[in-house]
Amino acid sequence: MIALVDCNSFYASCEQVFRPDLQNSPVVVLSNNDGCIIAANKEAKLITEIPMFQPVFKIKKLLDENNVSYFSSNYTLYSDMSHRVMDTLRDFSPIVEEYSIDESFVDLTAIDISNLTTIANNIKNKVFKNTGIPVGVGVASTKSLSKLANKFAKKVVNNNNVFVVDSEEKRKFLLSNLMVKDIWGIGKKHAIRLSNANILTALEFADMPVAWVRKEMTVIGERLWRELNGVPCLELVITPDKKKEIGTAKSFGKMLTDYTLIEEACSFYVSEVADLLRQQHSSCSQIEIGLQTNQFSSFDRQYKNKIVITLDSPTDSTVKLTKAALGGLKQIFKEGYRYKKVSVNLVGIVNKHEIQTNLFEIEHKAESSAITKVIDDLNSKYGKNKVKIATVGNREREWGLIREHRSPRYTTQWDELLCVGRGKL
């Protein structure tokens, strides 16, 4: 049996954990540069006038009138809270697939089927006790059924955020109470095709002849059909595949014309993606740099360009990657434009231990793996970017994302720890 554990309104819940005064209050989280709403808790969702993905400046008055608390995205906090949830799940099973930042599949094969409801409730309660994050738990014999069980657990109040499919009767009951659009893996086109065939509920889809499903929805649809009928087709992925590309593309907090500021931002982003590259024990042979103006501006002159730099040999060195990136940036930068975004993308990724080296390349001392490891260790111990290369500079406030409403990084920064009591540390 497999449990799908999904955090409720995860980003908003992370904010509420450290703000008890916001319990049972509407909370929303904003996108990069505080642009629009990307997440909301159930109290905020009940305020139907608040549209998702609407620019905040257009609805700020509405938020204030409804006493909605809004926060800038705090991904450092969310990532750490996610790790804490996942660690708690491993108390119940060593086999956990981290499907996304806020949901995981947990293998409960070793659990007696008569104890599954108790275990599911224990999972929910222990995650909340350890992290303060509320979760829903759906348990079934396949991944697709457990996803639906989780959705149904949250949909019906009496389920108390837990639903276990431990019998054929419960399987049919679950599928009959959910629509085709609720099925994990059914896209818009397939939903329309099924609707045209008068297949509206998940049970009606599961009861269709397999030959029809294979013809109309290919082998992928057939696999989903079998999963809904209790035949496991999707295995748990314990060790995710290494990324074939690693990149980032964030908008500046304001429009930039100063090349040196764009250079600092580019260097900062290179250090971020290089760190991710090393975490998966890989190196890259190419780096792509992009630069663009604000395409939505009606009065700015428009310019967009990118360049791919091929390295002499694959590397994971931040210093070497930064040198290549800034060389490319200089080639595509043009004076007279107001730039909105610089992007960095690592491609040609290979296993670090399977590199064909270049006999004629001389490694600079600053590019050595030993120095890179020392820097990584120091940053891991004392905080992100405590040690950085000089081109990153110290003017992030002039180009960085707007985060006027960011909460403290309560769990990862010593100077932002939550203080309890009247006195100050």
ABEGO torsion letter per residue (X at the ends): XBBBBBBBGAAAAAAAAABAAABGBBBBBBBBGGABBABBBAAAAABAABBBGBBAAAAAAAAAAAGBBBBBBBAAAAAAAAAAAAAAAAAABABBBBABAABBBBBAAABBAAAAAAAAAAAAAAAAAAAGBBBBBBBBABAAAAAAAAAAAAABAAAGGBBBBABAAAAAAAAAABBAAABBGBBAAAAAAAAAAGBABAAAAAABBAAAAAAAAEAAAAAAAAAAAGBBABBBBABBBBBABBBBBBBBABBBABAAAAAAAAAAAAAAAAAAAAAAGBBBABBBBBBBBBAABAABBBBBBBBBBBBABBBABAAAAAAAAAAAAAAABBBGBBBABBBBBBBGBBBAAABBBBAABBBBAAABAAAAAAAAAAAAAAEBGABBBAAAEAAAAAABBBBAABBBBAAABAAABBBBEABBX
